[in-house]
């Protein structure tokens, strides 16, 4: 593998960046990130990157705007320092749900973020389980969207009952649910829902048989936990066994999520470390590292 590359860690998930560097047998690049009293960020590279490939590991997780500006500042610093190639490794892509207009007077914020990243000199984007695959089309540079499904399925397999049904919580996650089902050798059921507002949804019908069977609910992210809680209620109403496992790539787990999901029917919640996991103790929560997946991808890029 070529050795003329540097990995920088943004502050959004230093632990993940460190794990990726360990997997690749290198150290993290030296840098400084500070915040002025007025809230502005200052980013400085403390080692040269001229002629080198640079990987900036920074999910744009909450607080999304702060982490996005930090990523843009890192990329701009690398470009001005004459880096040969800049890859933004965004395990979680913030604003990914803003991929289309629901009204005529709304922005497509995911497209705006893509424009900003390209404007500051990003040459390549690596992300994991994009909320909407069409986001790749907002970029005029290569985008590699990796999937955590094989890693998650391997972690889930030992604890799942043979009669488990894989549940897609909405029509948009059918493809992901099908991938999990194929990896686990399980059937799929789909919940259809309507969005009442930006934070409220309502399940309208279930396609598939879940009666007297445990369920594995999959999703690309858990933010407030509302979608998962509503899915559990709908499945219980349909006669599902009160044994639920949840697998989601991005465990944002915002304020109030634990209260919604810490239910006696919940066996386990499995997430990856694309975003920094919550520090508090949560017996039902298990975190699987995707550092080996990212490191493997970066090795392939370096080897062309």
C-alpha positions as CSV (number, residue, x, y, z in Angstrom):
1,X,0.0,0.0,0.0
2,X,1.2,3.5,-0.8
3,X,2.4,5.3,2.4
4,X,2.0,8.9,1.2
5,X,-1.2,9.6,3.0
6,X,-2.4,11.2,6.3
7,X,-5.5,10.5,8.3
8,X,-6.9,13.5,10.2
9,X,-9.6,13.1,12.9
10,X,-12.3,15.7,13.3
11,X,-13.8,16.1,16.8
12,X,-17.1,14.5,16.0
13,X,-15.8,10.9,16.6
14,X,-12.1,10.8,17.5
15,X,-12.4,7.3,18.9
16,X,-13.5,5.9,15.5
17,X,-10.8,7.8,13.7
18,X,-8.2,6.4,16.1
19,X,-9.5,2.8,15.6
20,X,-9.3,3.2,11.8
21,X,-5.7,4.5,12.1
22,X,-4.8,1.5,14.3
23,X,-6.4,-0.9,11.7
24,X,-4.2,0.7,9.0
25,X,-1.1,0.7,11.2
26,X,-0.5,4.4,11.1
27,X,-0.9,7.4,13.5
28,X,-3.4,10.2,13.2
29,X,-2.1,13.4,11.6
30,X,-1.3,16.2,14.0
31,X,-3.8,19.0,14.0
32,X,-5.4,21.6,16.3
33,X,-9.1,22.5,16.5
34,X,-10.1,25.4,18.7
35,X,-13.3,27.4,19.3
36,X,-13.2,31.2,19.8
37,X,-15.3,32.9,22.4
38,X,-17.8,33.9,19.7
39,X,-18.3,30.3,18.6
40,X,-16.1,30.4,15.5
41,X,-13.9,27.3,14.8
42,X,-10.2,27.5,14.1
43,X,-8.5,24.5,12.4
44,X,-4.8,24.1,11.9
45,X,-2.7,21.3,10.4
46,X,0.4,20.7,12.5
47,X,2.2,18.7,9.9
48,X,2.8,19.1,6.1
49,X,0.5,17.4,3.6
50,X,2.0,18.7,0.4
51,X,1.6,16.1,-2.3
52,X,0.0,13.6,0.1
53,X,-3.4,12.0,0.0
54,X,-5.5,13.1,3.0
55,X,-8.4,11.2,4.7
56,X,-10.5,13.4,7.0
57,X,-12.7,11.3,9.3
58,X,-15.6,13.4,10.4
59,X,-19.3,12.3,10.7
60,X,-21.6,15.3,10.5
61,X,-23.6,14.1,13.5
62,X,-25.2,16.4,16.1
63,X,-24.4,19.2,16.5
64,X,-24.6,18.9,12.7
65,X,-23.7,22.5,11.7
66,X,-20.6,22.6,14.0
67,X,-19.3,19.3,12.6
68,X,-20.0,20.2,9.0
69,X,-18.2,23.5,9.3
70,X,-15.3,21.7,10.9
71,X,-15.1,19.3,8.0
72,X,-15.2,22.1,5.5
73,X,-12.5,23.9,7.3
74,X,-10.3,20.8,7.4
75,X,-10.7,20.3,3.7
76,X,-10.0,23.9,2.9
77,X,-6.8,23.8,5.1
78,X,-5.7,20.7,3.2
79,X,-6.3,22.2,-0.2
80,X,-4.4,25.4,0.7
81,X,-1.6,23.2,2.1
82,X,-1.3,21.5,-1.4
83,X,-2.6,18.1,-0.5
84,X,-2.7,15.9,-3.6
85,X,-6.1,14.3,-2.9
86,X,-8.7,15.0,-0.2
87,X,-11.2,12.3,0.9
88,X,-13.9,13.1,3.3
89,X,-14.8,10.0,5.3
90,X,-18.3,10.8,6.6
91,X,-19.6,7.7,8.3
92,X,-22.8,9.6,9.0
93,X,-24.0,12.2,6.4
94,X,-25.9,14.9,8.1
95,X,-28.8,16.5,6.3
96,X,-29.3,13.2,4.4
97,X,-33.0,13.3,5.0
98,X,-33.2,16.7,3.2
99,X,-32.8,15.0,-0.2
100,X,-35.9,16.4,-1.9
101,X,-38.5,19.2,-1.7
102,X,-41.8,18.5,0.0
103,X,-43.0,21.9,-0.9
104,X,-42.0,24.4,-3.6
105,X,-40.3,26.8,-1.2
106,X,-37.9,24.4,0.5
107,X,-34.2,23.9,0.0
108,X,-32.6,20.6,-0.9
109,X,-30.1,20.8,1.9
110,X,-28.3,17.6,1.1
111,X,-27.5,19.0,-2.4
112,X,-26.3,22.3,-0.8
113,X,-23.9,20.3,1.5
114,X,-22.5,18.5,-1.5
115,X,-21.9,21.8,-3.3
116,X,-20.1,23.2,-0.3
117,X,-17.8,20.1,0.1
118,X,-16.8,20.3,-3.6
119,X,-16.2,24.0,-3.4
120,X,-13.6,23.6,-0.6
121,X,-11.7,21.0,-2.5
122,X,-13.0,17.6,-1.4
123,X,-12.2,15.0,-4.2
124,X,-13.9,11.9,-2.9
125,X,-16.6,11.1,-0.3
126,X,-16.8,7.9,1.7
127,X,-20.0,7.3,3.7
128,X,-22.0,4.4,5.2
129,X,-25.6,3.6,4.6
130,X,-26.8,6.8,3.1
131,X,-30.4,7.6,4.0
132,X,-31.2,8.2,0.4
133,X,-29.0,6.7,-2.4
134,X,-29.9,9.6,-4.8
135,X,-27.6,11.9,-2.7
136,X,-24.7,10.4,-4.7
137,X,-26.1,12.2,-7.7
138,X,-25.7,15.6,-6.0
139,X,-21.9,15.2,-6.3
140,X,-19.7,15.5,-9.3
141,X,-16.9,13.6,-7.6
142,X,-16.7,9.9,-6.6
143,X,-18.9,8.8,-3.8
144,X,-18.6,5.4,-2.1
145,X,-21.5,4.5,0.1
146,X,-20.4,1.4,2.1
147,X,-22.9,-0.8,3.9
148,X,-22.7,-2.0,7.5
149,X,-25.3,-4.8,6.9
150,X,-22.7,-7.7,6.7
151,X,-21.0,-6.5,9.9
152,X,-24.3,-6.1,11.7
153,X,-25.7,-9.4,10.5
154,X,-22.7,-11.2,11.7
155,X,-23.1,-9.6,15.2
156,X,-26.9,-10.4,15.2
157,X,-26.8,-14.0,14.0
158,X,-25.9,-15.8,17.2
159,X,-28.8,-14.2,19.2
160,X,-31.7,-14.4,16.8
161,X,-34.4,-17.1,16.9
162,X,-34.8,-19.1,13.8
163,X,-38.4,-17.8,13.2
164,X,-37.4,-14.1,13.4
165,X,-39.0,-11.8,10.8
166,X,-37.0,-8.8,9.5
167,X,-39.1,-5.7,9.6
168,X,-38.7,-2.6,7.4
169,X,-40.2,0.3,9.3
170,X,-41.2,2.1,6.1
171,X,-41.1,1.6,2.3
172,X,-37.8,3.5,2.1
173,X,-35.9,0.8,4.0
174,X,-37.2,-2.2,2.1
175,X,-33.9,-2.6,0.2
176,X,-31.9,-2.6,3.4
177,X,-34.3,-5.0,5.1
178,X,-34.1,-7.4,2.2
179,X,-30.3,-7.3,2.4
180,X,-30.5,-8.2,6.1
181,X,-33.0,-10.9,5.4
182,X,-30.8,-12.5,2.8
183,X,-27.8,-12.4,5.1
184,X,-29.8,-14.0,7.9
185,X,-32.0,-16.3,6.0
186,X,-35.2,-14.7,7.3
187,X,-38.5,-13.5,5.8
188,X,-39.3,-9.8,5.4
189,X,-42.4,-7.7,6.4
190,X,-42.9,-4.1,5.7
191,X,-44.7,-1.3,7.6
192,X,-46.1,1.5,5.6
193,X,-46.4,4.9,7.3
194,X,-47.5,8.5,6.7
195,X,-45.5,11.5,7.9
196,X,-47.7,13.9,9.7
197,X,-44.9,16.4,10.3
198,X,-41.1,16.6,10.4
199,X,-41.0,14.8,13.7
200,X,-44.3,12.7,13.7
201,X,-45.2,9.6,11.6
202,X,-48.1,7.2,11.7
203,X,-48.1,3.5,10.7
204,X,-51.0,2.8,8.3
205,X,-50.6,-0.9,7.4
206,X,-48.4,-4.0,7.6
207,X,-47.4,-6.2,4.6
208,X,-46.3,-9.6,5.8
209,X,-47.0,-12.2,8.6
210,X,-45.6,-11.6,12.0
211,X,-48.1,-13.4,14.2
212,X,-46.4,-15.3,17.1
213,X,-42.9,-14.5,15.7
214,X,-40.1,-12.3,17.1
215,X,-39.1,-9.3,15.0
216,X,-35.9,-7.7,14.0
217,X,-36.6,-4.0,13.1
218,X,-33.9,-2.5,10.9
219,X,-33.3,1.1,10.0
220,X,-30.4,3.4,8.8
221,X,-30.6,5.6,11.9
222,X,-32.3,6.0,15.3
223,X,-32.7,9.7,16.3
224,X,-35.6,10.2,18.7
225,X,-36.7,6.6,18.7
226,X,-40.2,7.5,17.6
227,X,-40.3,5.4,14.4
228,X,-39.1,2.3,16.3
229,X,-41.6,2.7,19.1
230,X,-44.5,3.2,16.7
231,X,-43.3,0.1,14.7
232,X,-43.2,-2.0,17.9
233,X,-46.8,-0.9,18.7
234,X,-48.0,-1.7,15.2
235,X,-46.3,-5.2,15.3
236,X,-47.8,-6.0,18.7
237,X,-51.2,-5.1,17.4
238,X,-50.6,-7.5,14.5
239,X,-49.9,-10.3,16.9
240,X,-46.1,-10.3,16.9
241,X,-44.3,-12.0,19.8
242,X,-43.2,-9.4,22.4
243,X,-39.5,-9.9,21.6
244,X,-37.9,-7.2,19.6
245,X,-34.4,-6.6,18.3
246,X,-33.4,-3.4,16.6
247,X,-30.5,-2.9,14.3
248,X,-29.6,0.6,13.0
249,X,-26.4,1.8,11.5
250,X,-26.4,5.3,13.0
251,X,-27.3,5.5,16.7
252,X,-27.9,9.2,17.1
253,X,-30.1,8.4,20.1
254,X,-31.1,12.0,20.8
255,X,-32.7,13.2,24.0
256,X,-35.8,11.1,24.8
257,X,-34.8,8.1,22.7
258,X,-34.0,5.9,25.7
259,X,-37.3,6.6,27.3
260,X,-39.2,5.6,24.1
261,X,-37.1,2.4,23.6
262,X,-36.4,1.1,27.1
263,X,-39.4,-1.2,27.1
264,X,-39.7,-4.8,28.4
265,X,-40.4,-6.1,24.9
266,X,-37.0,-4.8,23.7
267,X,-34.3,-7.5,23.8
268,X,-31.4,-5.6,22.2
269,X,-30.6,-2.4,20.2
270,X,-27.6,-2.8,18.0
271,X,-25.9,0.2,16.4
272,X,-22.4,1.0,15.0
273,X,-19.9,3.6,16.0
274,X,-20.4,5.8,12.9
275,X,-21.4,8.4,15.5
276,X,-20.0,8.6,19.0
277,X,-22.2,6.3,21.2
278,X,-23.9,7.8,24.2
279,X,-21.8,7.7,27.3
280,X,-24.5,6.6,29.8
281,X,-25.1,3.0,30.7
282,X,-27.8,1.3,28.7
283,X,-27.9,-2.5,29.1
284,X,-30.0,-3.1,26.0
285,X,-27.6,-1.1,23.8
286,X,-24.7,-2.8,22.0
287,X,-22.2,-1.0,19.7
288,X,-20.4,-2.7,16.8
289,X,-17.3,-1.0,15.4
290,X,-17.1,-0.3,11.7
291,X,-13.5,0.7,11.9
292,X,-12.3,-2.5,10.1
293,X,-14.9,-1.8,7.3
294,X,-13.6,1.7,6.8
295,X,-10.0,0.7,7.0
296,X,-10.5,-2.0,4.4
297,X,-12.1,0.5,2.0
298,X,-9.3,3.0,2.5
299,X,-6.7,0.3,1.8
300,X,-8.4,-0.5,-1.5
301,X,-8.4,3.2,-2.5
302,X,-4.7,3.5,-1.7
303,X,-4.0,0.4,-3.8
304,X,-6.2,1.7,-6.6
